[in-house]
């Protein structure tokens, strides 16, 4: 998505903790798993009831999403189990033959995949540690629990 208000388009239910994580880590390397909005096709959610949502910090995908005027769907530009593809050339090396084109926005900062947090269960669960450490997520969760 291009800004946090687009969460309302793609997520069916947004718990208060999601807004706290968004406030702390977006834009950036955090992906939130939330219940999908009813208007989101089951093709987008692979037949499931959840959707993974990210607001990137890179200007190229943000410009693309803003230019289209709607959220976009996509996957990481690397093969599963392979290191993150940080340049257009690395994308082409890993999966180029299956792509019509590659938008090369320069080297991606950070060098790690996004951290994925599932907020559809209690307690929330970190599905993958990436750019944001488990400790950073746990600090927010701990502070949140103290406020409740």
BELDA-V617759 format. One record per backbone hydrogen bond with DSSP energy under -1.0 kcal/mol. NH is the residue of the N-H (numbers start at 1). CO is the residue of the C=O. If there is no record, write none. Layout:
BEGIN
NH/CO  NH/CO
END
This chain:
BEGIN
6/3  7/4  8/5  9/6  10/6  11/7  12/35  18/15  19/15  20/16  21/17  22/18  23/19  24/20  25/21  26/22  28/55  30/28  31/115  32/53  33/117  34/51  36/49  37/10  40/37  45/41  47/42  48/45  51/34  53/32  62/58  63/59  64/60  65/61  66/62  67/63  68/64  69/65  82/79  91/87  92/88  93/89  94/90  95/91  96/92  98/95  99/96  108/86  111/109  115/29  116/128  117/31  118/125  119/33  125/118  127/116  128/116  130/132  131/113  137/133  138/134  139/135  140/136  141/137  142/138  143/139  144/140  145/141  146/142  147/143  148/144
END
